[in-house]
């Protein structure tokens, strides 16, 4: 008689991360076209200085407790419309701020959902004991219009994997967008080639630029090429459009160093992600020489198309946003391994929306080859399978959390084990879900969905932050020994 297997010991923590509609950012707001913009500005200009002072004082009093630097926000948004100010008109500081306020609005970043978390070690472990880890969690926040952004939370995992949360700030702000980012000429050239836009015109534009150039340099080189062709031919115009599209899709962000981690939100910047930054999978990547860098793959969505992207940072203060390229860069849900394997970067992907693939590359920004790793095998994953974050290294192999979609579009979290030296080999697979929605986790923005974008191992336990029906998130803790013993069967 076959002895039934002992269930894996899974402990769901009581703490929950829930949506907080009061967390708002102040965004630039353009209520109409050029004529309407001019009309608004003309109305403010027509006010007396006393009326302006009273009006801006009222706005500041109403919103200064909701935003740390509301005056600076108004001045920044004034800069966006300053070109519409009539020539010769002198504008006082109060009037500048008031005009800026008319072109500002609040956006509740969590109004609809707060979900799909990942967890990584904090870059600064100072002040914690050896059996504790300071961590950063990332979340997908979704507000009005289903626009998604990335939010963060901080805390410390103690020796029992209880998470002590840092105090969550009332304030939340977007970073400064670096106006003049730098580009690597060779990488830029390779990306244009990948876009089938490397031709005589683009080659000439790049040839006149140094190995590393900025956006101003690029614009000057483009203008020089246009000067050579007073009547640009169609291919030149098309090429320039692609060059500028690529440049604007690769940008840099910078938060002030005094910002707490919970005050930071990465909101869509480029037109490619205008409808959302989706499902960032963060990983702490360690190079052979000991250098540590944090990467996150995510999906940019503009309302019509998706574009796989990569974010990189050393300190969670400055971020570089880069496009992912190559014929193997398709679909959603890519997850990078936390180190090179046999001298190559490796990534789990989903090429077709149904199966799971594995990719390798010499260049982290270019992926050309993909190999089938796993197909839907069990009833709970018959619709599709994919990863649930970066693989986790153990002595037995790489633990890869997966998601499976079954009947009634029910999402569950599973796990498989990949060979340590050759991760294209699956050496173990749970036939049943590791985590499935409980009755009190089924209701929400998207019912019956359990999902994570990345876990970690701490004190021999697997710590999984997971979302429940795209509404709230919690944490599950599982002994690694229990999981590996089941994966080896």
DRENDOTOR-8778 format. One line per field, with one value per residue (C-alpha): x, y, z. Coordinates in steps of 0.5 Angstrom, whole numbers. Last residue first. Example, Ala and Ser with C-alpha at 12.3 -4.5 7.8 and 13.67 -1.06 7.14 Angstrom:
<nodes>
x [27_25]
y [-2_-9]
z [14_16]
</nodes>
This chain:
<nodes>
x [22_27_22_19_25_27_21_21_29_27_22_16_14_8_8_2_-1_-8_-12_-9_-13_-9_-1_5_11_15_20_23_27_34_35_33_31_28_22_20_14_9_2_-5_-11_-18_-21_-18_-20_-22_-24_-21_-16_-21_-23_-15_-12_-7_0_5_1_1_5_11_17_24_30_29_35_36_39_45_50_45_40_33_28_21_15_8_4_-3_-8_-15_-17_-24_-20_-12_-7_0_5_12_17_24_29_36_39_41_46_41_40_34_31_28_21_14_16_11_5_-1_-8_-7_-3_-8_-9_-2_3_3_10_17_24_23_30_31_36_37_37_40_41_45_50_53_46_42_35_30_23_16_10_3_4_8_15_15_22_27_34_41_47_53_60_58_52_52_49_42_38_34_26_22_14_11_12_18_25_28_29_33_33_31_30_33_31_37_35_38_36_35_42_46_40_38_31_30_24_20_15_8_3_-4_-5_2_5_12_13_18_25_29_36_40_47_53_60_64_69_64_58_52_45_40_34_27_21_17_10_7_9_3_-1_4_9_12_10_16_15_11_11_17_14_19_16_16_24_25_27_33_38_33_31_34_31_35_32_32_25_27_33_30_24_29_33_26_24_30_30_23_25_31_27_22_27_29_29_34_39_46_42_38_44_47_41_41_48_46_40_45_50_44_41_48_54_59_63_63_58_60_59_52_49_52_50_43_43_47_42_41_34_32_30_35_40_38_39_46_48_45_50_56_55_53_48_48_42_40_34_34_27_27_23_16_13_10_8_5_11_10_14_19_16_19_18_18_23_24_32_29_27_28_23_22_17_17_12_13_7_1_-4_-11_-15_-15_-10_-5_1_5_10_17_20_26_30_34_36_37_41_48_45_42_46_49_46_45_44_37_36_31_23_18_11_5_0_-3_-10_-15_-14_-6_-3_-8_-7_-7_-7_-3_-3_-8_-2_3_0_-1_6_8_4_7_14_12_11_13_10_14_12_6_7_5_13_12_8_12_16_10_10_16_14_8_12_17_11_8_15_12_6_-1_0_2_-5_-10_-6_-2_-8_-11_-4_-4_-11_-10_-3_-6_-12_-7_-3_-9_-12_-11_-5_-9_-14_-9_-6_-12_-14_-7_-8_-14_-11_-5_-10_-13_-13_-6_-4_3_2_2_2_-3_-3_-10_-12_-9_-9_-7_0_-2_1_-2_4_2_6_7_9_9_4_7_6_1_4_3_0]
y [25_30_36_33_33_40_43_40_42_49_50_54_62_65_73_77_82_85_86_83_77_75_77_74_75_68_67_60_58_56_62_66_64_69_70_74_76_73_71_68_69_67_73_79_86_82_75_69_70_68_62_60_61_56_55_49_47_40_35_39_39_36_35_40_41_48_50_46_47_47_43_46_44_46_50_52_58_58_62_60_62_58_52_52_57_55_60_58_58_56_53_52_46_41_46_52_58_61_62_69_71_67_64_61_56_56_54_47_49_46_40_38_38_45_45_46_49_50_53_61_64_72_76_82_87_83_81_74_71_65_64_59_58_56_55_58_66_64_66_65_67_65_68_67_71_67_65_58_61_68_70_72_69_74_73_75_75_78_76_77_78_72_76_81_87_89_96_100_104_106_108_112_112_104_104_100_100_97_97_92_92_88_92_91_93_97_101_103_97_96_89_89_86_88_88_90_90_87_87_81_80_74_79_78_80_82_80_84_82_88_86_91_99_102_105_110_105_106_113_114_116_111_112_109_111_112_115_108_107_113_120_123_121_125_120_120_117_115_114_109_109_116_114_109_113_118_113_110_117_119_113_114_121_119_113_118_123_130_136_140_134_135_140_134_130_136_136_129_130_135_131_126_130_133_126_124_121_115_112_119_121_123_115_115_120_117_110_112_115_109_104_101_101_94_94_89_93_100_96_94_101_104_98_101_108_107_112_118_121_128_130_126_124_127_121_121_122_119_122_119_115_107_106_100_93_88_81_75_70_67_70_77_79_87_92_96_98_100_102_101_103_101_105_101_108_110_107_100_99_93_92_92_89_91_87_88_81_78_72_76_82_88_95_96_91_97_94_91_84_82_81_81_83_82_87_93_95_100_106_104_110_115_121_128_134_139_144_149_149_151_157_158_157_162_167_167_167_173_173_179_179_181_175_172_166_159_157_157_151_145_150_151_144_144_151_147_141_145_149_142_139_134_133_131_136_142_141_145_150_151_152_157_161_160_164_169_171_171_175_180_180_182_176_177_173_167_168_168_162_158_161_159_152_151_154_149_143_140_139_138_135_134_129_130_123_120_115_116_110_105_98_93_89_84_81_75_70_64_58_52_45_41_36_29_24_18_11_7_0]
z [-12_-12_-12_-5_-1_-4_-2_5_6_4_9_7_9_6_6_4_-2_-3_-9_-15_-13_-7_-8_-6_-2_-2_4_2_9_10_14_8_1_-3_-7_-14_-18_-14_-16_-13_-18_-16_-17_-21_-17_-11_-8_-8_-2_3_0_0_-7_-9_-6_-8_-13_-15_-19_-16_-21_-21_-25_-31_-35_-39_-32_-34_-28_-22_-26_-25_-20_-21_-17_-17_-15_-17_-22_-23_-30_-29_-30_-30_-30_-27_-24_-23_-17_-20_-15_-18_-16_-10_-7_-7_-12_-13_-20_-21_-21_-21_-28_-33_-35_-39_-40_-37_-31_-26_-30_-30_-36_-39_-42_-40_-42_-49_-52_-53_-57_-59_-53_-53_-47_-42_-47_-48_-48_-45_-46_-42_-44_-41_-45_-46_-48_-54_-52_-44_-41_-36_-37_-37_-37_-40_-37_-35_-31_-30_-23_-20_-26_-30_-30_-36_-35_-42_-49_-54_-53_-57_-63_-60_-55_-48_-48_-42_-36_-31_-24_-19_-12_-11_-10_-15_-20_-27_-30_-36_-41_-45_-50_-50_-55_-56_-49_-49_-44_-42_-39_-33_-32_-26_-25_-18_-19_-14_-16_-13_-19_-21_-22_-17_-19_-14_-17_-18_-23_-25_-26_-31_-32_-35_-40_-42_-42_-49_-49_-44_-37_-33_-26_-21_-14_-8_-1_1_0_4_0_3_-3_-8_-13_-20_-26_-33_-40_-46_-49_-51_-55_-58_-61_-63_-67_-70_-72_-75_-79_-82_-83_-87_-91_-93_-96_-93_-97_-94_-94_-91_-86_-84_-82_-78_-74_-73_-70_-66_-63_-61_-58_-54_-52_-49_-52_-51_-56_-59_-65_-72_-74_-70_-75_-81_-79_-78_-85_-89_-85_-78_-78_-78_-70_-68_-72_-69_-62_-64_-66_-59_-56_-60_-58_-51_-49_-44_-41_-42_-38_-33_-30_-23_-19_-17_-10_-5_2_8_9_11_17_16_17_21_17_21_18_25_25_23_16_16_13_7_2_-6_-11_-19_-23_-27_-31_-30_-32_-25_-21_-21_-16_-18_-12_-10_-3_0_5_11_13_20_22_22_26_23_23_16_11_6_-1_1_0_-5_-5_-11_-10_-15_-12_-10_-14_-16_-13_-11_-15_-14_-18_-16_-22_-24_-30_-26_-20_-25_-27_-19_-18_-23_-21_-14_-17_-21_-28_-33_-39_-45_-50_-48_-44_-48_-48_-40_-41_-38_-34_-30_-28_-25_-21_-19_-16_-13_-9_-7_-4_1_-2_2_7_2_-1_2_5_-2_-6_-1_-1_-9_-9_-4_-7_-15_-12_-9_-15_-20_-24_-32_-32_-29_-34_-40_-37_-38_-45_-47_-45_-48_-55_-55_-53_-47_-40_-39_-33_-30_-24_-17_-13_-9_-3_0_-4_0_-3_2_4_9_16_18_16_11_14_9_11_5_6_8_2_2_4_-2_0]
</nodes>
